[in-house]
């Protein structure tokens, strides 16, 4: 700067900072260009993350279907209505198994725009539709921007009319079909509390009540005017 502006009096530290900024500018713009994303289109099963998390943690999906082995059986009602399914977001599935042992795992997640568009598409089927609780066969074609991190940004969704031809077709940035993506699967604390309480009640308290009554029925002691076996039971 001093070569071009001899009269400009800048502190050495500021001069060094400005010089570094100029040096790093090309790298910054290159990074922006890389992360801008590639227009990507993928056709596959639409699944909610909550029911996938249920199965991954050893529980059942809310509609008792297996969205990993048979995502086509996932119902419209379960995808569209329960608040935990809607708030948890959606993903597009890809079969990492084979026809004999399918294993549909997440291929692309959605950002807020994609999730909103997924909900809007699901709600084109009115609540109370005769097929609400039947297998939904929810295959869609989603188009958005992907930079290889497994997120399809700004995706627009169109439902496929033939689910058989919309299973795993991809164009654009399709690396996640081979590398996979890490989908965090958390289960509600209330569900864990329910499991723990049921194990304690049926596995400990119920047998203890039976044993208490069995062995103390003839005991003459009383508590608050009632036989001890009855109070303990």
Order of alpha helices (4+ residues) and beta strands (2+ residues): alpha-beta-alpha-alpha-alpha-beta-beta-alpha-beta-beta-beta-alpha-alpha-alpha-beta-beta-alpha
